[in-house]
Amino acid sequence: MKRSWVSRTDIIEEVDTLKDNSETKKVLVILGSPRRNGNSAALAARISRGAESAGADVETIFLHNLDVSPCKGCDTCKEPGSTGCAINDDMQKTYLKLIRSDAWVIASPVYWFTMSAQTKIFMDRCYGLTAYSKNPFAGKRIAIAMSYGDADAVRSGCVNAIRTFQDAYRYTGSKLVGMVYGSAEGAGEIENNEALMREAEALGKRLVGRRSDASR
Ligand SMILES: Cc1cc2nc3c(=O)[nH]c(=O)nc-3n(C[C@H](O)[C@H](O)[C@H](O)COP(=O)(O)O)c2cc1C
């Protein structure tokens, strides 16, 4: 019986159909804060601006408005011939977007000394990506944007999230191109930090560039 959600076969067929010879890089921005106009989103928007100025197509998704349940560890996605993740929610269409993009921007606030729950649930569900594409992480270029209330990146717990992203993307063979992070409390307040915003824009340009940059 055919599942009602997008299956691995559908996605692979769609990826093939959409393949073109375009040199245009596709960037997918994943917003992990419940505040659509918050600080991490502002950093991500500036990364997007940099990526667009370098010729990329940018699409942004707002996790908080999506129906994305936590991974239930059933390992259906790892079964031989798996047709995909067993959970029928908005992550199904997100898998397609993740596979089709050349680069990802992951933006999150620091919540309780690490990334937000929305971001962590998204990270866990990426476990299922291998059911839709043979090597979904390899060569994927990744930028991270984070904001926190404390004045200090270590005391805020931002370092814990940074460490997680570093370990995760080293493990998956992705390319962590760079990270921008800074302190701000009120939504959008981070835009006053012009030096950081310029850093974000430069990261966006590097994200789609050919130059190989070490993550910081
Ligand atoms: C539930 C919650 C937990 C938070 N935990 C931390 C924390 O552990 N460390 C910190 O420095 N700031 C913490 N903050 C402050 C946010 O990280 C800060 O306001 C950030 O700029 C919000 O980013 P956003 O606008 O993208 O949501 C917390 C805020 C909330 C609402």
Ligand as a Chemical Component Dictionary entry (heavy atoms), coordinates in Angstrom:
data_LIG
# 
_chem_comp.id                   LIG 
_chem_comp.type                 NON-POLYMER 
_chem_comp.pdbx_formal_charge   0 
_chem_comp.three_letter_code    LIG 
# 
loop_
_chem_comp_atom.comp_id 
_chem_comp_atom.atom_id 
_chem_comp_atom.alt_atom_id 
_chem_comp_atom.type_symbol 
_chem_comp_atom.charge 
_chem_comp_atom.model_Cartn_x 
_chem_comp_atom.model_Cartn_y 
_chem_comp_atom.model_Cartn_z 
_chem_comp_atom.pdbx_ordinal 
LIG C1  C1  C 0 13.562 29.690 27.372 1  
LIG C2  C2  C 0 14.768 30.577 27.243 2  
LIG C3  C3  C 0 16.003 30.107 27.664 3  
LIG C4  C4  C 0 17.136 30.892 27.525 4  
LIG N1  N1  N 0 18.344 30.385 27.954 5  
LIG C5  C5  C 0 19.455 31.121 27.791 6  
LIG C6  C6  C 0 20.717 30.603 28.202 7  
LIG O1  O1  O 0 20.861 29.471 28.676 8  
LIG N2  N2  N 0 21.817 31.392 28.030 9  
LIG C7  C7  C 0 21.735 32.666 27.528 10 
LIG O2  O2  O 0 22.749 33.348 27.416 11 
LIG N3  N3  N 0 20.530 33.184 27.114 12 
LIG C8  C8  C 0 19.399 32.447 27.235 13 
LIG N4  N4  N 0 18.198 32.952 26.796 14 
LIG C9  C9  C 0 18.155 34.264 26.108 15 
LIG C10 C10 C 0 18.141 34.113 24.583 16 
LIG O3  O3  O 0 19.164 33.237 24.148 17 
LIG C11 C11 C 0 18.351 35.476 23.897 18 
LIG O4  O4  O 0 17.306 36.343 24.213 19 
LIG C12 C12 C 0 18.486 35.333 22.387 20 
LIG O5  O5  O 0 18.977 36.532 21.832 21 
LIG C13 C13 C 0 17.154 35.008 21.743 22 
LIG O6  O6  O 0 17.335 34.823 20.353 23 
LIG P1  P1  P 0 16.085 34.920 19.356 24 
LIG O7  O7  O 0 15.662 36.356 19.342 25 
LIG O8  O8  O 0 16.627 34.460 18.050 26 
LIG O9  O9  O 0 15.030 34.023 19.885 27 
LIG C14 C14 C 0 17.040 32.196 26.953 28 
LIG C15 C15 C 0 15.777 32.671 26.551 29 
LIG C16 C16 C 0 14.661 31.878 26.689 30 
LIG C17 C17 C 0 13.316 32.417 26.232 31 
# 
loop_
_chem_comp_bond.comp_id 
_chem_comp_bond.atom_id_1 
_chem_comp_bond.atom_id_2 
_chem_comp_bond.value_order 
_chem_comp_bond.pdbx_ordinal 
LIG C1  C2  SING 1  
LIG C2  C3  SING 2  
LIG C2  C16 DOUB 3  
LIG C3  C4  DOUB 4  
LIG C4  N1  SING 5  
LIG C4  C14 SING 6  
LIG N1  C5  DOUB 7  
LIG C5  C6  SING 8  
LIG C5  C8  SING 9  
LIG C6  O1  DOUB 10 
LIG C6  N2  SING 11 
LIG N2  C7  SING 12 
LIG C7  O2  DOUB 13 
LIG C7  N3  SING 14 
LIG N3  C8  DOUB 15 
LIG C8  N4  SING 16 
LIG N4  C9  SING 17 
LIG N4  C14 SING 18 
LIG C9  C10 SING 19 
LIG C10 O3  SING 20 
LIG C10 C11 SING 21 
LIG C11 O4  SING 22 
LIG C11 C12 SING 23 
LIG C12 O5  SING 24 
LIG C12 C13 SING 25 
LIG C13 O6  SING 26 
LIG O6  P1  SING 27 
LIG P1  O7  DOUB 28 
LIG P1  O8  SING 29 
LIG P1  O9  SING 30 
LIG C14 C15 DOUB 31 
LIG C15 C16 SING 32 
LIG C16 C17 SING 33 
# 
